[in-house]
């Protein structure tokens, strides 16, 4: 076998170590396991949903999970499936925020190249529940209806799409 062959189980070990670093809030160690162009895809419509590009953006997102739940956000790893360059983690996420409890099952897919995480895609079993938990109860959560209404109004003012 070639010298570049990654030992079986290395991918799973890397991800398990990453989870330990997250749990202990060691963001410097988390930065080390990511490439400079890492991308994290978080589904949904809450203020946390989106695509985060680069280690600083990803670490900022992970820090928000902790800070916006007053440190109660926890992950329990249920199972890890691993093959070369790809690891899928099934996990339970729990937290408490503003009198609401979060308890969801999530699948997180990690793409790994040269022993560094290059891309992460999250699959929520119940994205509505996840979004509701992270919604801003102050009424300032983005409302797509308001955005669409504003867009229609702006295009009319600009004369785009208006009837003759």
C-alpha positions as CSV (number, residue, x, y, z in Angstrom):
1,X,0.0,0.0,0.0
2,X,1.1,3.6,-0.7
3,X,2.5,5.9,2.0
4,X,-0.5,8.3,1.4
5,X,-3.0,5.6,2.4
6,X,-5.0,6.8,5.4
7,X,-5.3,4.2,8.2
8,X,-8.8,2.7,8.5
9,X,-10.8,4.5,11.2
10,X,-8.8,7.8,10.9
11,X,-11.8,9.6,9.5
12,X,-14.0,8.5,12.3
13,X,-11.3,9.4,14.9
14,X,-10.9,12.9,13.4
15,X,-14.6,13.6,13.6
16,X,-14.9,12.2,17.2
17,X,-12.0,14.4,18.2
18,X,-13.8,17.4,16.5
19,X,-16.9,16.7,18.6
20,X,-14.9,16.6,21.8
21,X,-13.3,19.9,20.9
22,X,-16.8,21.4,20.3
23,X,-18.1,20.1,23.6
24,X,-15.1,21.6,25.5
25,X,-15.5,24.8,23.4
26,X,-11.9,24.6,22.1
27,X,-12.4,26.6,18.9
28,X,-8.7,26.8,18.2
29,X,-8.4,23.1,17.9
30,X,-11.6,23.0,15.8
31,X,-9.9,25.5,13.4
32,X,-7.0,23.1,12.9
33,X,-9.2,20.3,11.5
34,X,-10.8,22.6,8.8
35,X,-9.5,23.6,5.4
36,X,-9.3,27.4,4.7
37,X,-12.2,27.0,2.3
38,X,-14.4,24.8,4.5
39,X,-18.2,25.2,3.8
40,X,-20.9,24.4,6.3
41,X,-24.6,24.0,5.1
42,X,-27.2,24.6,7.8
43,X,-30.8,24.0,6.5
44,X,-33.9,25.8,7.5
45,X,-35.3,29.3,7.8
46,X,-34.1,30.4,11.2
47,X,-31.5,33.1,11.8
48,X,-28.9,30.3,12.0
49,X,-29.7,28.7,8.6
50,X,-27.4,29.4,5.8
51,X,-24.1,28.5,4.2
52,X,-21.0,29.4,6.2
53,X,-17.7,29.7,4.2
54,X,-14.3,29.6,5.8
55,X,-13.2,28.6,9.3
56,X,-14.1,31.9,10.9
57,X,-17.7,31.8,9.6
58,X,-18.1,28.1,10.7
59,X,-16.7,28.8,14.1
60,X,-18.9,31.8,14.5
61,X,-21.9,29.7,13.7
62,X,-20.9,27.0,16.2
63,X,-20.3,29.6,18.9
64,X,-23.8,31.0,18.3
65,X,-25.3,27.5,19.0
66,X,-23.7,27.7,22.5
67,X,-24.3,31.5,23.1
68,X,-27.9,31.7,22.0
69,X,-28.8,28.7,24.2
70,X,-26.9,30.1,27.2
71,X,-24.5,27.2,26.9
72,X,-27.2,24.5,27.1
73,X,-26.7,23.3,23.5
74,X,-25.4,19.7,23.7
75,X,-24.7,17.0,21.2
76,X,-25.0,13.3,21.9
77,X,-23.3,11.1,19.2
78,X,-25.6,8.2,18.5
79,X,-23.8,6.5,15.6
80,X,-20.9,7.2,13.2
81,X,-20.6,5.8,9.7
82,X,-17.3,6.2,8.1
83,X,-15.7,5.5,4.7
84,X,-12.7,7.1,3.0
85,X,-13.2,10.9,2.8
86,X,-16.7,10.8,4.2
87,X,-18.2,10.5,7.7
88,X,-21.9,10.7,8.6
89,X,-22.8,11.3,12.3
90,X,-26.2,10.6,13.7
91,X,-26.7,12.8,16.7
92,X,-29.2,14.0,19.2
93,X,-29.2,17.8,19.8
94,X,-30.6,19.2,23.0
95,X,-30.9,22.7,24.4
96,X,-33.1,25.0,26.3
97,X,-33.8,28.6,25.3
98,X,-36.5,31.1,26.3
99,X,-38.5,28.4,28.0
100,X,-38.4,26.1,24.9
101,X,-36.7,22.7,24.8
102,X,-34.9,21.3,21.8
103,X,-34.6,17.6,21.4
104,X,-34.0,16.5,17.7
105,X,-32.2,13.9,15.8
106,X,-29.8,15.1,13.1
107,X,-27.5,13.6,10.5
108,X,-24.3,15.5,9.8
109,X,-22.2,14.6,6.7
110,X,-18.5,15.5,6.7
111,X,-16.4,15.5,3.6
112,X,-12.7,15.1,4.5
113,X,-9.6,15.5,2.3
114,X,-6.0,15.3,3.5
115,X,-7.2,14.7,7.1
116,X,-9.1,18.1,7.1
117,X,-12.8,18.8,6.9
118,X,-13.7,20.5,3.6
119,X,-17.5,20.5,3.7
120,X,-20.3,19.8,6.2
121,X,-24.0,19.3,5.3
122,X,-26.6,19.0,8.1
123,X,-29.9,17.1,7.6
124,X,-32.5,17.9,10.2
125,X,-35.1,15.2,10.9
126,X,-37.6,18.0,11.8
127,X,-36.4,21.3,10.4
128,X,-39.6,23.1,11.5
129,X,-39.0,22.2,15.1
130,X,-35.3,23.3,14.8
131,X,-36.4,26.6,13.2
132,X,-39.0,27.2,15.8
133,X,-36.6,26.7,18.6
134,X,-34.1,29.2,17.2
135,X,-36.7,31.7,16.2
136,X,-36.3,35.2,17.8
137,X,-39.4,35.6,20.0
138,X,-39.0,39.4,19.9
139,X,-40.8,39.4,16.5
140,X,-37.7,40.5,14.7
141,X,-37.1,37.1,13.0
142,X,-36.9,37.5,9.3
143,X,-40.3,37.2,7.7
144,X,-40.1,36.0,4.1
145,X,-43.6,37.5,3.5
146,X,-42.3,40.9,4.4
147,X,-39.2,40.5,2.2
148,X,-41.4,39.3,-0.8
149,X,-43.8,42.2,-0.3
150,X,-40.9,44.7,-0.2
151,X,-39.4,43.1,-3.3
152,X,-42.7,43.4,-5.2
153,X,-43.1,47.0,-4.1
154,X,-39.5,47.9,-5.2
155,X,-39.9,46.3,-8.6
156,X,-43.1,48.2,-9.2
157,X,-41.4,51.5,-8.3
158,X,-38.6,50.7,-10.7
159,X,-41.2,49.9,-13.5
160,X,-40.1,46.2,-13.7
161,X,-42.9,43.7,-14.3
162,X,-45.6,46.4,-14.4
163,X,-48.6,46.0,-16.7
164,X,-48.8,48.2,-19.8
